[in-house]
Amino acid sequence: MIAPEPETAAYWIQQLRSLTHNTKAVNVCPMTQLRKHWIRLTLSVNPKNKIPVRVIMKTFASGRNERVVFQSLKELGLPHGKNDVIEPAAFPFEKFYELYHKICPRTDIEDLFKSLSNNTDVLHADKMIEFLNETQRDPRLNEILYPFANRQTIKYIQENYETQEEYKNTDMLSIECFYRYLMSDNNACVFLDRLDVYQEMDQPLSHYYINSSHNTYLSGRQFGGKSSVEMYRQVLLAGCRCIELDCWDGRGEDQEPIITHGKAMCTDILFKDVIYAIRDTAFVTSEYPVIMSFENHCSKHQQYKLAKYCEDILGDMLLTKPIDGFPLEPGASLPPPEKLKRKILIKNKRLKPEAEKQQLELFLKGQTDAIQEENDIAEDPDLTVDVDGKFDWLLLHGPSARACYSESGTKGLNGESGLSSSSNTPAPPSGGSSSADLKRLQMKKEEGNLTAEEEQIMMVQYQHTGATSSIHPLLSSFINYVQPVKFQGFDVAEERNRSYVMSSFSESMALGLIKKECIDFVNYNKRQMSRIYPRGNRVDSSNYMPQIFWNAGCQMVALNFQTPDLAMQLNQGKFEYNGNCGYLLKPEFMRRLERQFDPFSESPMDGVIAATCEVKIISGQFLSDRKVGTYVEVDMYGLPTDTIRKEFRTRVVPNNGLNPVYGEDAVFVFRKVVLPDLAVLRFAVYEETGKLIGQRVIPLDGLQAGYRHISLRTEGNFPLSLPTLFCQVNLTTYVPEGLNDLVDALSDPRAFLSKEEQRMKQLASMGIDSSEIADVPTTTAKRTPASGVAAASGPPGAATEAGDASGAKKEEKKDDPKFDPISLSLLQTDKNYQKLLKKQSKELELVQRRQDKDATAMLRNHTVVTDKLNTTHAKERSSTKRPSKKENGQSSVLEATQKSQLCELMRQQADQWTNLKVTQMKEICDLVLGYIEVRKELLLRIMKEVQEEQKRELRIVQEREVKEMRAQQTKASIESSRSVMNDRKLKNKAERDRRIRELNDYNTKRFIDQRKIQAQRQDKQTQELNKRHAQEEKDVIDAMHKEKDDFIRKYEEDLLAVKRSTVI
């Protein structure tokens, strides 16, 4: 295009770019695509301004006989000869739309309409509302943000899509309205708001996935490929935000820095031309920051040119200083994309701050020689590299892979620094070819006469030069938030806590870190950025699978944009959303420091709702312009547990590329998607030969449920005009095994009425009113013979079982084993105790007999002494027969003396008797107290034996329960696996294995929970039994102590009752 002045040209470019680089423009509905194709047909006129029938025939002849097209044109009253032409005015869009339905009848939509309308010609509004709310709506959506359809929704549909006037103001919709609605933007397969920037853009840069390119300058293979400035324009216009510039000293007299792929025989482009291209296209598609990743091999003199070109050409777009509030300090976070709008950052090694300041001052003073004399000692050791590419093998395999270099060491054919396995690194020439031979081969390469064998020799002998470690201070001063450093381990990075430094990893090294330290890698990517690049032996510019590294939170997963392979399709499909701005916010748990995330987890995570996705491929439209057989594959990429590929494919529909119908068996279920936020679905249509016709990658969290048309893309992700797939998508919350009934009951309580309510309804149907039914108190349910009274009458430890009325295998409920209480009276019935009692009783009887004998002897002795004294006294009184007055006095003295002697004797005898009784009582007391202790020890020993027997019985019961439970669990596991193997809905071994693995995981958790509950119950049983035993032992000891105390109290009372007495 030629414009009269630059302003006009700039205006045209601006407006055209708003159309050509509009994300919504490539996501239009099938109806709009039909209209665009019709416009294309009306513009495909011959010199006489007529539309050739041949052009129309080419659109519809795929899989159809040409006569069908001609007959359809005839039925519409249009010219229908092979060489005829049509007036554009006689071919409006409605005619084209009628022709479309005649040649490509949508029987799939017609069948759906009939199923909703009960085979009538119109669909009631209530049915349509039900269809929109239950079939076309994801039940997981928020009801406020995504309200349910109502009458206003139907009115809107009628106003926009109803063509028959008689239905516009009624509660009915015609099939034509239904057609047009399903093919409209209001029934898009994705949420159209996701095509705009809908995510928060005020998070640190490390919290985003960044659309990144590798070897951006190449338009083909890495060895002997062509470099092109246009690649930078196209990559930036495609939404890429991180581009690579491999900078070398110029070879010409002008010494202009160039961009090329080292010594890999690639063509050169000027560095300044690339900077101009970046300036012109950096912020056309997105205003968010661009990162220029320098692979710097230039001398300091030419590095100055790099810095000046960036400064002069990019101007204010170049970010040369840190922005306010985000200093380059440990602990400070990276700035958000919102703060860096329309800014370009340089990723290049940087000098130490003090060295940079000193050298920059010398440079500004014009002392360039002093700068050239500065060596690598002035640089930050973390930022320098080993030029010879040597490294310590032991460190490579250390705990944190400390020798995982970034931008350093020997470089592979990909032109990136880093370490890769020996199997991936081209071996050096064993024979040591001379430089003359290499120059000869290079000349032949430039002349285009190089054979495949000679090219292979050059590839094997190729050795890339590492990036320079001597940095010009001016270029160094432009580096801020993206400072590459040598990776020294996750622990070192965490300790230093510098978010503005980052490391690059080869594909192979990154896989090794994910394999060994995936959680640490995820945590590293929360704080600072990482860049992944392809391994060195991908000389064909092929790509690795980026999903693996997205799962670990890696921000810049660099791909070869010039290669439209599966990896690039996933990348473009993912970054197409959020306005194609090049930045996608990572899931929350991959951003929050307190959350732990394992990319290899197979279980749903806390706070993340797993999903179930079911896809039914119904039909295709305009898939090919040739009569070929087609089939569809549906794959999912996400976490390793979510990734399912090459498993789900439809049958081949032969000889129909126009409107194949894939049948009822084309239903594919992704039953458990652990992390929907990271998962993407890929639809791919192939010819029967395996050639790709079209594909589409859609993030699962952006996919809409229901009947949808999915427009296809080319291998390079460019939209195809008419090819679409008509699918049904069901998205639900994942329900773990065994909880389906509960979820169904919660979601539809009416379908799960209680038996009482169901019986009440049945009685009402028989004419019985609820008022006629009396309220009867609920009685205790009768127990089965296996439980209740029958079980209670059994031996201790018998367990009851609650059977399930439906016959379903459920965990049996066990009653606690019953044991008789160990009371003192029960223990006293023991034969050993009875034997001891008899023995003690006999011993006590013997002692009492002896004591009685001693008491009798003492009593006899006292009687004899008393009698003797009385006799003596009698003789003395008889000696004075006639007492005189004087003798009467003597007699009174005698009586007093005798009485005194008798009282003394009685006192002595009383003391002797009391002492005897006290001694005997003391003897009996000691003996009985000893008996009580012996009895107590015997009772406790008997109790211990009974308690140990009860514990042994309890252990036997518990071991039997454990054995029974494990047998039941084993049986349940076998039955689960058998049911999966016999399930005809599972179509392949991989799906069955996945289902069995899911069931095994569920069974394992359920079995562990059951065993845990059982262990807790048994532990409680044991604790309760031990507690009861302790209480019973205490009761026995207390009873014996009471018996002892009672005896001592009685002994003391008897002791006090003993009085001095004598028997005369």
Buried (B, 14 or more C-beta within 10 A) or exposed (E): EEEEEEEEEEEEBEEEBEEEBEBEEBBBBBBBBBBEBBEEBBEBBEEEEBBBBBBBBBBBBBBBEEEBBBBBBEEBEBBBEEEBBBEBEEBEBEBBBBBBEBBBEBEBBBEBBBEBBEEEEBBBBEBBBEBBBEBBBBEEBEEEEEEEBEEEBBEEBBEEBBEBEEBBEEBBBBBBBBBBBBBBBBBBBBBBEBBBBBBEBEBBBBBBBBBBBBBBBBBBBBBBBBBBBEBBBBBBBBBBBBBBBBBBBBEEEEEBBBBBBBBBBBBBBBBBBBBBBBBBBBBBBBBBBBBBBBBBBBBBBBBBBBBEBBBEBBEEBBBBEBEEEBEBEEEBBBBBBBBBEBBBBBBBBBBBEEBBBBBBEBBEEEEBEEBEEBEBEBBBEBBBBBBEBEBEEEBBEEEBBBBBBBBBBBBBBBBBBBBBBEEBBBEEBEEEBEEEBBEEBBEBBEEEEBEEEBBEBBBEBBBBEBBBBBBBBBBBBBBBBBBBBBBBBBEEBEEBEBBBBBBBBBBBBBBBBBEEBBBBBBBBBBBBBBBBBBBBBBBBBBBBBBBBBBBBBBBBBBBBBBBBBBBBBBBBBBBBBBBBBBBBBBBEBBBEEEBEBEBEBBEBBEEBEBBBBBBBBBBBBBBBBEBBBBBBBBBBBBBEBBBBBEBBBBEBBEBBBBBBBBEEEBBBBBBBBBBBBBBBBBBBBBBEEEEBBBBBBBBBBBBBBBBBBBBBBBBBBEBBBBBBBBBBBBBBBBBBBEEEEEEEEEEEEEEEEEEEEEEBEEBEEEEEEEEEEEEEEEEEEEBEEBBBEEBEEEEEBBBBEBEEEEEEEEBBEBBBBEBEEBBBEBBBEBEEBEEBBEEBEEEBEEBBEEBEEEBEEBBEEBBEEBEEBBEEBEEBBEEEEEEEEEEEEEBEEBEEEBEEEBEEBBEEBBEBBBEBBEEBBEBBBEBBBEBBEEBBEBBBBBBEEBBEEBBEBBEEBBEEBBEBBBEBBEEBBEEBBEEBEEEEEBBEEBBBEBBBEBBBBBBEBBBEEBBEEBEEBBEEBBEEBEEBBEEBBEBBBEBBEEBBEEBBEEBEEBEEEBEEEBEE
